[in-house]
Amino acid sequence: GNNHPSRLIDELTDDLAVKIALREWDSAADLVEKGKELLSSFSHSDPAYMDLSSKLSRRISELVAAVSLSLSSPLSKKSTVVSNASIMLRLGQGERARELFLEARTELLRKRTRMIKFEGDVSLYISELALVYFTLIKNTSEWYMSAFKDNWMASGYVKWAAAQIQAYAEIFRRQVYGVADQDRRVVQEALEITRSSSAQLKEVGLDFGFLIEELLRPAALERPIPSLTLTLADESMSSAHGHRASYISNSSTGPVAKPTGTLISAQERRRTIMLAAGGVIPGM
């Protein structure tokens, strides 16, 4: 009779509510998939279809909201981020998951930066600032590559990393050049600290050396931001080392980056995406 589908529907959606409340989100995602299968067994004109459709979409929204809240926490561990991202991807919410994760990392970076006190020693301040920024950018890259293995996702991360480097450079310029008659040795030391600390980004396939040099100049504010060439190796994107990025200058007269150690072998199929920082990637 008509009683049977409605009982099935109620059981499934009640189960789903319980799993969400208990934070058993993997099981909840399994139930969502089961619910969608059940939904496809009804014809669209069947009242049971309408009933299940509305109850299921309400539960899916609750699940997405719960997982999103967890992803938004700047204090999440890597394993939590990876499992949350995988649930969001299963629910077709990969793009949202990526945004939430990167926003949480930006928030963490801001918090940690605020904790660094400037006591008048420029070199000490820049050492701490560089450590916080470049270590967190590197770790974020490793987490990101574990959570979002898709090729097309990588470019979003690179844009995020470039934006954080611009934020670092702004603080750097304010502290290092903001003083009239700043000692040349202090400037030199601050530049050296930044170069050596940012070198760790190459370990995760990010070569921002050229961008950093451009942005650390005193007059960097008036200069156009160079555009980014992102090269993706289709075969090896499952590892962080499969994605390489380097900056080149977008002025025809300016120097071109020599991205040491970041070029993918010519035998591999390559896709090069030109994208101005903050620009939109064509066909993505």
N, C-alpha and C positions, 0 to 999 in steps of 0.2 A: 504494500500500500504506500501511500504518500508519506506515512510515518517514518519509513526506513531511511530515505535520504536525509530528512531533517535531523534525525537522531545522529546519523553519521557526521553531518555538518557540525552539529553542536559539540559532539565529542571532540572532533578534530580542532575546532577553534578554541574550545575550552582548554584542551591540552596545550595548545600553542600559547595561550595566555599564561598558563602555569610555567612553561619553559622560559618564557620571557621574564616573568617575575623572579624565577630562580637563577636568572642569568646563565641558563644553559642554552646559549645562543646557537651552538652548532646543531643541537637537537631541534631547536626551533626552526632553523633553516631547512633541516630535513623535512619537518612537518609542512613548511611552506611549499616545498616541492611536491609533497604528497597531496596537499590541498589543490595545487595547480593541475595535477594529474586527474584528481577527482572532478575538478571543474570541467576539464575537457571531455569528461564522459557524459555530461549533460548537454542537451540541446539548448541553444540560447533562449528559446521561448519558455523553457521549463522554469517554473517558479523556484525550484531548488537551485537553479543556476544563479538567479538573481540574489537569492539568500546567501549562498556560499560566497559569491563574488564580493558582496558588500562586507560580509564578516571577515573574509580573508584579507581584503585590502586594508581594513581597519587594523587587523593584527600585524600585517606587514609594516604599516606605518609605525606602529608601536615598537616593533623590533628594530627598524631602521633608526628610530629616535634613541632607543636605548644604546645600541651599538655606537651611534654617532657621539653620544654623550661621553662614552668611554674613550673613543678615539680623540676627543677634544681635550682630554686631560694631558697637560704637559708632563705629568709624572708617571705615565704608563711605562712599563718595561717593554723591551723589544718583543718578547714572546706574545705579550698582550696585543701589541700593535699589529703583529703579523697575523694573529688569529682573527682579530677584529676586521682587518682589511680583507681577509679571505671570505668572511661572512658577507661583508658589504659587496664584494665582487659577485658572489653567488646571487645576491639580491638585485644585481644590475646597478649597483650604486658605487661603482669604482671611482668615478670622477669626484663624487662627493667625499668619499673616504680619503682620497688623495689630498683634497683641499683642507679637510679637517686636520689630517695628520700634519701637514706642512704649517698650518696656522698654529697648531699646538707647539711645534718646534720653534716657530718664530717667537711665541710667547715665552718659552723656556729660555731662549737666547736673550730676550729683553730682561727677564728676571735676573739672569746670571750677570748680565752687563751692569745692571743697577747695583749689584752687590760689590762691584769693584770700586773702591774709593780712590780718588785721585788725591794723593798727599803731597803733590809738588814734584815728585820724581817721575819725569816723563817716561824714561826707559822702563821703569818698574811697571808703570801703568800700562804701557803698550805691550809689555811681555804678558801681563795677565789678560789683557783684552784679546790679544792674538791667540793665546792658549784657549780661551773660552770660545771664540768665534770659529777658529779653524778646526778644533777638535770636534765641536758640535756639528759643523757642516759635514765633516768626514763621517762621523757616526750616523748622521741622518741619511747620508748616501747609502751606507751599508744597510740600514734598517729599511730604507725605501726599496732597495733592490731585492730584499728578501720578501717584502710585502707586495710589491707591484712588479711582477716579472715581465709584463707586456712591453714590447718595444715602444709603442706610442706613448706610454706613460713616462718614459725616461726624460723626454724633453721638458716636461713640466717641472721635474726635479731640478734640471740644469738651470732653468729660469729662476727658480727659487734661490738656488745657491748663488747665482750672479747678483740677485737683489740683496742678499745678506752681505756679500762682499762690498757692494756699494755702501751699505749701511756702516760697515766696518771702516771703510775709507773716509766717510764723513766724520766719524768720531776721531779718526787718526789725524785728519787735516786740522780739525778744530784744536786738538791737544798739542800737535807738533808745530803747526804753523801759526797758531792763534796768538802766539807771544811775539811781540816786536823784538827784533834782534835775537831770534832763537839761535843758540850755539850750533854751529854747523856739525859738530861731533854728535850732538844730541839727535839731530835730524838723521845723520848717517846711521847711528845705532838703531833708531826706531825703524828705519827702512830695512836694515839687516835682520832685525828681530822678525819683522813681518814676512820677509822672503823665506827665512828658514822655517818659520811656523807654517806658512801656507804651502810649503813643499809637500806636506803630508797628503794634500788633496790629490796629488798624482797617483797615490796608491789606490785610489778609487776611480781613476780614469778621468779626473777633472784637471785640466791644465789651464789655470786662470792666471798664469804668470804675467802674461802680456796685459790683461785687463788690470791686474793689480798695479803694475808699473804705471799704467796710464792714470789710474785713479789716485795714486799717492803723490802725484805732482801738486805743487801748491796751486797751480792754475786749473786743476782738473775740473773745477766747477763750470768753467766756461766751455769746456771741450765736449763735443758730442760723444755719447757713449758708443764704443765700438759695437759692431754687430757680431752675432755669435754664429759660428759654424758648428753644428752638432753632427757628428758622424756616428751612425749606428751600424754595428755589424749585425746583420739579421740573424746569423747563426748563433752568435755567442751571447745573446742578451740575457741568458739565464744567470750569467755571472756579472757582477758589478764591473768586471774588467772588460766586458764586451762593449761598454759604452764609453766613448771618448769625446771630450769636448775641448775646444780651444777657441780663444778669441782672436779675431783679426780686426784690423782697423778698417773702418768703412770710409775713410778719406783716401782718395786716390793717391795723394802724395805721401801719406803716412806710411810708417814701416809696417811690414806684415809679420805676424807672429811666426816664429819657428817653433811649432809645438813639439818639442823634443819628447820622444817616447810615447806620443799619443796618436801616431798615425797607424791605421789598421792596414795589414798587408794588402797589397794590390790584388791578390788572388780572391780575396773575400768580396762578396757583393756588398756594395756600400750605398747607403742613402745619405746624401748630404742635405741637410735642411738649413737653409739660411733663415735666421730669424732674428730680427732686431729685438733687443731685450724688451720684453713686454709686448712683443708683436704677436701675431697669430700665425700658427703654422699652417701653411696651405695643405689642404687635403687630409687634415688630421681630425 
